[in-house]
Amino acid sequence: MAYTQENNPIPKTGCGRRRMEQMRNPFKKTAPGKKFSVKSGNRTISYGEKGYTIGKCGTPKAHSYCARSSGIKKCKKPPCPNDLSRKKWKCRGKRSVC
């Protein structure tokens, strides 16, 4: 009896093989639990928590996020997920500026 794979994301061809070219875009997928993804070179950067809405700039919620995230260290290979999130929140230093 042959082994059959179930729930494989790559579709079968007419002869029954699976080819990577047929997969839509393997680099565009977001990581589980993340809201956004950006492709940078050969890597995909996923950031932003699912279910968490980005507040309007200039609000106490936005100022709080910018103050918390300003203390996170920079990464060695930019763009960092923290930098991308701070850009969405429109952070400048420890404040959110419109």
Number of C-alpha atoms within 10 A of each C-alpha: 3 4 5 6 6 6 6 9 10 14 14 12 10 7 6 8 9 15 11 10 9 12 11 10 9 10 14 15 15 16 13 9 12 16 15 18 18 17 12 11 6 7 10 16 20 21 20 18 14 11 9 9 9 14 15 15 17 15 13 13 13 22 23 13 19 23 16 11 17 17 10 10 9 13 11 7 6 11 13 16 18 18 18 19 19 19 13 13 22 19 23 15 14 16 20 24 16 11
